[in-house]
């Protein structure tokens, strides 16, 4: 096996196939379409902002991602979006955006308290007064990681027409609110399977609210799914809308 991540061009090219457009994308697209200046943190292949641009968004759209291979995919399309390589700790904006989003559960890769606090303070700085920060995390009460097993493998077709088999495997019972897992990609034409290893943090609503409050962000709404129903123990998501008060 070869250790890889979505920083690898081969896997980056598979991202949109593995994660097709869905209700969450529609939810965020509505927010982006109504905002003047938008920063998408962890934008990946830039699908959300590319769609907003194609739909006629006339404001400023900025996509930020630490993986150059993802931005290569984004830049293949002719849009007015600004694509920026880096993360919230390496880039600094001051009151430039009406909306900051983190989609695709990207918020959960902020595993350490120090990293999380620094990122939230950067979001606060980037937002104009009254601006919104919207993101989603998986609800820890739903324990969705228990379904991430090799038996639930799926097969997708890459751009070259080859079939790629993908499966997950959780490493152990988890440590506190952190879960580590591998994602394995196997293709008959590859010399060896590729493996991506990730640790995610599963924060409960109260903990999320506390971190946001510390950074000067106030929770305006939290939803349990993309239809905006309340958060319950069985809800799959914690979709948070937070505002910068001043």
WOQUIBEL-V147291 format. One record per residue. RES is the residue in three letters. PSI is psi in whole degrees, 0 to 359 (* if undefined). BURIAL is + if it has 16 or more other C-alpha atoms within 10 Angstrom, else -. D_FIRST is the distance of its C-alpha to the first C-alpha in Angstrom with 2 decimals. Layout:
res=[RES | RES]
psi=[PSI | PSI]
burial=[BURIAL | BURIAL]
d_first=[D_FIRST | D_FIRST]
This chain:
res=[UNK | UNK | UNK | UNK | UNK | UNK | UNK | UNK | UNK | UNK | UNK | UNK | UNK | UNK | UNK | UNK | UNK | UNK | UNK | UNK | UNK | UNK | UNK | UNK | UNK | UNK | UNK | UNK | UNK | UNK | UNK | UNK | UNK | UNK | UNK | UNK | UNK | UNK | UNK | UNK | UNK | UNK | UNK | UNK | UNK | UNK | UNK | UNK | UNK | UNK | UNK | UNK | UNK | UNK | UNK | UNK | UNK | UNK | UNK | UNK | UNK | UNK | UNK | UNK | UNK | UNK | UNK | UNK | UNK | UNK | UNK | UNK | UNK | UNK | UNK | UNK | UNK | UNK | UNK | UNK | UNK | UNK | UNK | UNK | UNK | UNK | UNK | UNK | UNK | UNK | UNK | UNK | UNK | UNK | UNK | UNK | UNK | UNK | UNK | UNK | UNK | UNK | UNK | UNK | UNK | UNK | UNK | UNK | UNK | UNK | UNK | UNK | UNK | UNK | UNK | UNK | UNK | UNK | UNK | UNK | UNK | UNK | UNK | UNK | UNK | UNK | UNK | UNK | UNK | UNK | UNK | UNK | UNK | UNK | UNK | UNK | UNK | UNK | UNK | UNK | UNK | UNK | UNK | UNK | UNK | UNK | UNK | UNK | UNK | UNK | UNK | UNK | UNK | UNK | UNK | UNK | UNK | UNK | UNK | UNK | UNK | UNK | UNK | UNK | UNK | UNK | UNK | UNK | UNK | UNK | UNK | UNK | UNK | UNK | UNK | UNK | UNK | UNK | UNK | UNK | UNK | UNK | UNK | UNK | UNK | UNK | UNK | UNK | UNK | UNK | UNK | UNK | UNK | UNK | UNK | UNK | UNK | UNK | UNK | UNK | UNK | UNK | UNK | UNK | UNK | UNK | UNK | UNK | UNK | UNK | UNK | UNK | UNK | UNK | UNK | UNK | UNK | UNK | UNK | UNK | UNK | UNK | UNK | UNK | UNK | UNK | UNK | UNK | UNK | UNK | UNK | UNK | UNK | UNK | UNK | UNK | UNK | UNK | UNK | UNK | UNK | UNK | UNK | UNK | UNK | UNK]
psi=[150 | 128 | 124 | 172 | 185 | 1 | 346 | 129 | 324 | 315 | 324 | 322 | 340 | 349 | 310 | 331 | 320 | 334 | 74 | 157 | 136 | 192 | 326 | 321 | 320 | 319 | 309 | 324 | 322 | 320 | 315 | 318 | 331 | 357 | 147 | 312 | 127 | 136 | 122 | 108 | 126 | 48 | 345 | 231 | 1 | 17 | 317 | 311 | 326 | 319 | 317 | 318 | 317 | 330 | 358 | 19 | 129 | 1 | 202 | 131 | 123 | 126 | 128 | 128 | 143 | 352 | 112 | 324 | 325 | 317 | 333 | 316 | 317 | 319 | 354 | 349 | 144 | 99 | 173 | 15 | 142 | 122 | 124 | 128 | 127 | 195 | 183 | 342 | 347 | 349 | 147 | 121 | 147 | 106 | 48 | 349 | 144 | 336 | 132 | 131 | 152 | 109 | 178 | 29 | 24 | 332 | 330 | 348 | 354 | 85 | 319 | 147 | 316 | 315 | 319 | 314 | 317 | 320 | 319 | 323 | 323 | 322 | 315 | 315 | 323 | 333 | 145 | 157 | 130 | 353 | 161 | 144 | 120 | 131 | 167 | 148 | 156 | 137 | 118 | 332 | 335 | 343 | 49 | 336 | 340 | 345 | 358 | 80 | 155 | 334 | 341 | 32 | 152 | 158 | 131 | 163 | 124 | 175 | 334 | 2 | 355 | 145 | 131 | 125 | 135 | 134 | 162 | 156 | 116 | 137 | 100 | 187 | 356 | 156 | 110 | 236 | 19 | 138 | 130 | 137 | 162 | 149 | 120 | 136 | 127 | 135 | 137 | 333 | 355 | 149 | 335 | 154 | 153 | 140 | 131 | 128 | 129 | 144 | 130 | 151 | 131 | 96 | 138 | 163 | 318 | 319 | 319 | 313 | 322 | 316 | 318 | 315 | 319 | 329 | 4 | 23 | 135 | 131 | 122 | 320 | 151 | 133 | 154 | 346 | 181 | 353 | 6 | 32 | 160 | 158 | 125 | 168 | 331 | 352 | 138 | 333 | 161 | 97 | 116 | 131 | 113 | 152 | 147 | 120 | 322 | *]
burial=[- | - | - | + | + | + | - | + | + | - | + | + | + | + | + | - | - | - | - | - | - | - | - | - | + | - | - | + | + | - | + | + | + | - | + | - | + | + | + | + | + | + | + | + | + | + | + | + | + | + | + | + | + | - | - | - | + | - | - | + | + | + | + | + | + | + | + | + | + | + | + | + | + | + | - | - | - | - | - | + | + | - | + | + | + | + | + | + | - | - | - | - | - | - | - | + | + | + | + | + | + | + | + | - | + | + | + | + | + | + | + | - | - | - | - | + | + | - | + | + | + | + | + | + | + | + | + | + | + | - | + | + | + | + | + | + | + | + | + | + | - | - | - | - | + | - | - | + | - | - | - | - | - | - | - | - | - | + | - | - | - | - | - | + | + | + | + | + | + | + | - | - | - | - | - | - | - | + | + | + | + | + | + | + | + | + | + | - | - | - | - | - | + | + | + | + | + | - | + | + | + | + | + | - | + | - | - | - | + | - | + | + | + | - | + | + | + | + | + | - | - | + | + | + | + | + | - | - | - | - | + | - | - | - | + | + | + | + | + | + | + | + | + | + | - | -]
d_first=[0.00 | 3.81 | 6.66 | 9.29 | 12.61 | 15.59 | 16.61 | 14.35 | 16.83 | 14.77 | 14.27 | 17.80 | 19.23 | 18.05 | 19.56 | 23.05 | 22.05 | 20.06 | 23.02 | 26.20 | 29.58 | 31.19 | 34.03 | 32.55 | 32.56 | 36.16 | 37.08 | 35.87 | 37.29 | 40.70 | 40.57 | 39.44 | 42.12 | 44.80 | 43.88 | 45.14 | 42.42 | 38.86 | 35.82 | 32.47 | 30.17 | 26.45 | 27.57 | 24.19 | 25.06 | 28.68 | 29.43 | 32.06 | 34.02 | 33.81 | 35.37 | 38.02 | 38.88 | 39.15 | 41.40 | 43.76 | 43.00 | 45.42 | 44.39 | 41.73 | 38.05 | 35.45 | 31.68 | 29.76 | 26.00 | 23.91 | 21.25 | 22.68 | 20.47 | 22.06 | 25.48 | 24.94 | 24.68 | 27.78 | 29.78 | 29.53 | 32.31 | 35.92 | 36.96 | 38.99 | 36.24 | 35.54 | 31.82 | 31.17 | 28.10 | 27.91 | 28.49 | 31.59 | 31.70 | 31.73 | 34.05 | 37.55 | 39.86 | 43.31 | 44.81 | 43.56 | 42.10 | 43.61 | 40.28 | 36.86 | 34.10 | 30.56 | 29.04 | 25.85 | 25.98 | 25.25 | 27.83 | 25.61 | 23.24 | 26.36 | 25.56 | 28.01 | 31.77 | 32.39 | 29.93 | 31.35 | 34.92 | 34.45 | 32.91 | 35.74 | 38.34 | 36.93 | 37.21 | 40.77 | 41.65 | 40.27 | 42.35 | 46.01 | 48.35 | 47.99 | 44.60 | 41.91 | 38.34 | 36.56 | 33.11 | 31.53 | 29.54 | 28.56 | 31.35 | 30.33 | 33.07 | 31.36 | 28.19 | 26.00 | 22.76 | 23.75 | 22.98 | 19.35 | 18.00 | 15.53 | 18.83 | 19.65 | 16.94 | 18.35 | 18.06 | 19.15 | 20.13 | 19.05 | 21.72 | 21.07 | 21.76 | 18.38 | 17.46 | 14.45 | 13.78 | 13.32 | 13.62 | 14.20 | 14.28 | 16.80 | 16.54 | 19.97 | 23.39 | 23.33 | 25.39 | 28.66 | 28.18 | 24.48 | 21.54 | 17.87 | 15.21 | 11.69 | 11.48 | 8.71 | 9.37 | 9.15 | 11.60 | 13.05 | 13.75 | 10.35 | 8.85 | 5.29 | 4.88 | 5.64 | 6.56 | 10.13 | 11.99 | 15.76 | 18.99 | 22.03 | 25.65 | 27.96 | 31.50 | 34.58 | 37.37 | 39.61 | 36.99 | 36.12 | 39.84 | 40.39 | 37.80 | 39.22 | 42.77 | 42.05 | 40.92 | 44.08 | 42.66 | 44.38 | 42.86 | 44.91 | 43.09 | 40.18 | 39.11 | 37.09 | 36.00 | 36.48 | 39.96 | 41.05 | 41.84 | 42.16 | 39.36 | 39.52 | 37.35 | 36.04 | 35.44 | 31.83 | 32.31 | 34.30 | 35.32 | 37.30 | 39.96 | 41.19 | 43.95 | 44.93 | 48.49 | 49.69]
